[in-house]
Amino acid sequence: MQEIVNLPKPNLEGLMSLEQAIVGRRSRREFLPKSLTLEQIGQLAWAAQGQDTRSKYRTVPSAGATYPLDLFLVTEEGLFHYLLAKHALEKLSDRDLRSALASAAWEQGFIEAAPLTLIFAAQFTRTTTRYGKRGVRYVYMEAGHAAQNVHLQAESLGLGSVAVGAFDDASVSKVLTLPGHLEPIYMVTVGYCRK
């Protein structure tokens, strides 16, 4: 039986202006061994792939509303899949996969040290069926939009983040036990930073 973790409603009024988040955003790789709260994790997941509950518009633009991305989260408590319609996490594993994920990312140790890594996996056919080969470009553009939201949200929460593109796709897929139709394309690691 699957375990569903309901997330707190996203906060729609932050304490930092967008401009402050933009100017403060930096790639940070030195994380403190401090877990994030469920509120913080929920806010980051919402920024990455959430929606407005009233209008149903998403936080990230998608070519033709094809929505090719699935969001997975790795914490010390396990592996989760974000369910945007419920604003909840589906727990897929209770194993701490951070070390294995760091190994799959060519031994980037900060992934193991950080309390959270968000992984964007794409089902390219959701977009390429409509747009052909050009749809591949649109999928990567959407991943960039989503990741930037995470970076800015992290900054506004007083957290650091770093984009991770250097990883072995097959190894990451194995760590996450992704189904064959999903390919990992982007990761963002988030946590409290050493000042």
PAZA-523797 format. One line per field, with one value per residue (C-alpha): x, y, z. Coordinates in steps of 0.05 Angstrom, whole numbers, plus 5000, padded with zeros to 4 digits. Example, Ala and Ser with C-alpha at 12.3 -4.5 7.8 and 13.67 -1.06 7.14 Angstrom:
2
X = c(5246  5273)
Y = c(4910  4979)
Z = c(5156  5143)
This chain:
195
X = c(5000  5028  5042  5018  5048  5002  5039  5020  4987  5039  5052  5034  5065  5140  5183  5232  5218  5229  5284  5320  5316  5343  5402  5417  5414  5481  5504  5519  5549  5566  5506  5495  5470  5402  5337  5285  5215  5155  5133  5198  5197  5125  5140  5198  5158  5101  5148  5176  5112  5053  4989  4941  4884  4833  4853  4891  4947  5015  5075  5116  5098  5092  5091  5020  5004  5036  5070  5126  5160  5152  5185  5220  5251  5306  5315  5345  5275  5271  5247  5183  5143  5106  5031  5013  4938  4939  4999  5026  5084  5079  5132  5166  5222  5243  5317  5365  5388  5430  5497  5476  5450  5516  5553  5507  5525  5599  5615  5590  5592  5548  5488  5499  5508  5447  5380  5341  5352  5296  5300  5262  5248  5217  5169  5190  5133  5083  5112  5143  5078  5050  5112  5157  5233  5226  5188  5254  5276  5211  5220  5289  5263  5208  5259  5299  5237  5221  5291  5297  5233  5266  5329  5289  5243  5302  5334  5270  5267  5338  5365  5420  5414  5456  5438  5464  5469  5531  5505  5499  5428  5424  5453  5405  5347  5370  5376  5306  5279  5247  5201  5229  5187  5219  5289  5324  5345  5359  5372  5371  5403  5377  5395  5419  5486  5550  5560)
Y = c(5000  5068  5121  5191  5250  5311  5376  5442  5492  5534  5603  5654  5714  5708  5751  5768  5805  5771  5821  5804  5730  5741  5783  5736  5670  5635  5563  5536  5468  5468  5446  5438  5371  5400  5372  5415  5421  5392  5464  5480  5416  5429  5501  5479  5423  5472  5523  5469  5435  5462  5496  5549  5512  5563  5571  5505  5543  5514  5550  5534  5546  5484  5481  5465  5447  5379  5376  5327  5331  5288  5311  5264  5283  5249  5262  5223  5195  5164  5174  5212  5229  5295  5290  5360  5350  5332  5375  5313  5265  5192  5154  5105  5082  5093  5083  5142  5144  5207  5170  5128  5190  5226  5167  5168  5242  5226  5229  5300  5294  5354  5314  5264  5321  5361  5347  5350  5337  5349  5308  5327  5267  5276  5235  5266  5235  5278  5337  5306  5273  5342  5381  5328  5335  5408  5383  5358  5431  5450  5396  5423  5494  5473  5439  5504  5544  5495  5493  5569  5571  5523  5566  5630  5596  5567  5636  5666  5612  5627  5563  5550  5510  5486  5460  5391  5369  5325  5255  5188  5182  5106  5106  5159  5121  5058  5093  5122  5058  5102  5069  5064  5122  5172  5201  5242  5309  5358  5358  5414  5404  5447  5458  5504  5535  5546  5622)
Z = c(5000  4981  5033  5016  5053  5049  5044  5078  5032  4995  5021  4968  5004  5017  5061  5005  4941  4874  4859  4923  4907  4837  4861  4919  4880  4876  4865  4935  4948  5022  5062  5136  5162  5179  5153  5118  5145  5109  5097  5061  5020  5001  4981  4937  4904  4891  4860  4815  4791  4830  4810  4832  4863  4839  4766  4758  4722  4737  4766  4703  4630  4585  4509  4490  4562  4549  4618  4604  4673  4734  4799  4847  4914  4952  5027  5085  5095  5026  4954  4938  4876  4876  4862  4840  4837  4911  4931  4965  4962  4945  4983  4937  4983  5056  5040  5043  4971  4976  4974  4914  4879  4892  4862  4801  4794  4786  4860  4873  4949  4964  4939  4996  5046  5026  5058  4992  4918  4869  4805  4742  4697  4628  4587  4521  4481  4518  4480  4418  4398  4387  4365  4334  4343  4364  4425  4455  4459  4493  4546  4564  4565  4614  4659  4660  4680  4735  4762  4763  4805  4854  4858  4871  4921  4958  4962  4988  5042  5065  5033  4983  4919  4861  4792  4776  4703  4710  4722  4688  4664  4669  4739  4764  4732  4768  4836  4829  4796  4742  4692  4622  4594  4642  4633  4687  4657  4713  4788  4840  4908  4965  5038  5092  5073  5108  5110)
